[in-house]
């Protein structure tokens, strides 16, 4: 069968074009739809969906002490598809690719793959639930938001230590 016709049929079944999402191709979308379907009503929100996929940290706490933060062991082919898609995303210059590289530098590759797969699952859930077209976030906006979050974190840490941050202005 012609790939273009298959893409059109897949878009008709899903209601949206999931192949516009960075990292997903025809085969991965077909396998995802075969595993999860197009009806998102079994999950009340994206958090429940990503938890079902086994992409959320499982916090085991007993007596106020954190015993484990590992993700649950889930046998789910959809989560494997998303994790493999993240490897392709990591080489792109999209906002998801930058998120993956930032998390990889901070947490290491395995945790970064899981975190990015969770973000990808939330995007897919939203697209299928609300039947909206995928509009990628501008990389400049993503970088600006990440820098603002970093500044807020630094200000909060400085205030906790009793210091005040002052922004330097560069001379022209």
N, C-alpha and C positions, 0 to 999 in steps of 0.2 A: 504494500500500500504506500501511496505517496506520503512523505512526511508532512507536507503542507496540509493535506486533507486530514491526516491524523491529528495535527495540531488544532485544526478548526473543530474537529469533533470533540477533542478534549476540552477545548474552550467552551463549547456548547454544553458539555456535561457538567463542567465545574461552574460555569457562569462567569468566570474570570480567566485571564491568561496567566497561569502560574509560572510560565516560562520566562516572564519578564523579571521575575525575582532573580537576583544575582546568585549564581551557583546552581540553579536548577535547569536541567535540560529535559528533553522529551521523555527519555527513559526514566529519569528520576521522578518526574511528575506522574508518569503512568504507575510506577511502583508505589508512590505515596498514596495516590488515589485508591489503588487496589488494597492498601493496608488500612487507611483511615476512612475512606469514603469521602463524600462531599457534604454530608449532613453533620454539622457541628453541634447539634442540639444535645448529644450526650454529655457535653462538657459545658458547664455554666460560664466559664471564662477561659482566657488564654493560660492562666496559671494552672488550672485543673488539667488542661490539655497537655501542657508541657510536663506536668507531674505524671500523667498517664504514660507519657513517652519515656519517663525515667531521666529527664534532663534537669530536674530540680534537686538541690541538695537536700538530703534527708538528715534532719537534725535530731539526734537522739540525746535527750537531756534527762538526767536523773538527779534529783536533789539539787538542782541549780547548776550541776556540773555538765558540761558538754562532753558527751562520750564519743560521738562520731558526727562528722559532717559529710560523709561520703554520699554520693548519689546512689539511689536504690538500684539493685541488680534487677533489670527488667529485660525480658526476652521480647524485643519488639523490633521488627525489621524497619519500621518507619524511622526510629531513632538512629539506626545504623545508616540509613539513606541520608538523613540530615547531617550526621557526623562526616560522612564522605563528601557531601556537598560543601561543608565548611573548608575542607582542604583545597577545593577549587576557589572558594571565596577568599581565602587567605592570600592569594596571588593577584587579586584585583585591586583597583584603586577606588573601590566603593566605600560607603560608610561602614558596611559590614566587614569589609576587608581591613579597614583601619581599626575597627573595634577588636577584631581577632588579633591583629598584631600588637595592639596596646595590651590586651589581656595576656597574650603569650609572653610578652616581656615582663609582666608583673607576676603572673601565676604559673607560667610554664605551659607547654603545649597541650597536655591532656585536659587540664581545666579550662583552657582557652577554647578548645574545640567544643567542650560541653556547654560553655557559656554562650558561644556563638550559635551553636545548634539550637539552644533554647530560644535565643532571640529570633532565629529563622523560623522556628515553630510558631512563635507568637505572631509573626508576620503572616504566615500561611493560615493560621487560625482566623486572623482578622479578615483576610481576603475572602476566605470561604464563608465565613459567618455573615459578613455584611455585603458581600458581592460588590466590592469596590475594586477599581483598577489599582495596580501597584504604582505608586509614585515614589521613586527613590529619593532619599534624603540627600540634599546637597552636601558634598564633602566639606566645604568651607563652613557651613552651618554646624555640621557635626564637630569639626575641630574647634570652633568657637565655643560650643557648649561644653566640650571636654576641658578646654582651658579655663572656663569660668568655674566649673566644678572643682578643678585643681586649685584655683585661687581661693575658693570658699573653704576647702579642706585645709589649706595652709593657714588662712586667717584663723580658723577655729582652733587648730593645733597651737598656733602662736598665742592665742588668747588663753588657752588652757595652761600654757607655761608662763603666763604673765607678761607676754611681749605684745607689741603692736607692730603690724606690718605697715610699711610706708612704701608706696609705689614710686620708683625712681623715674624721673623724666629725662629723656636723652636730650642733650644740647644739640642744636642744629648746626 
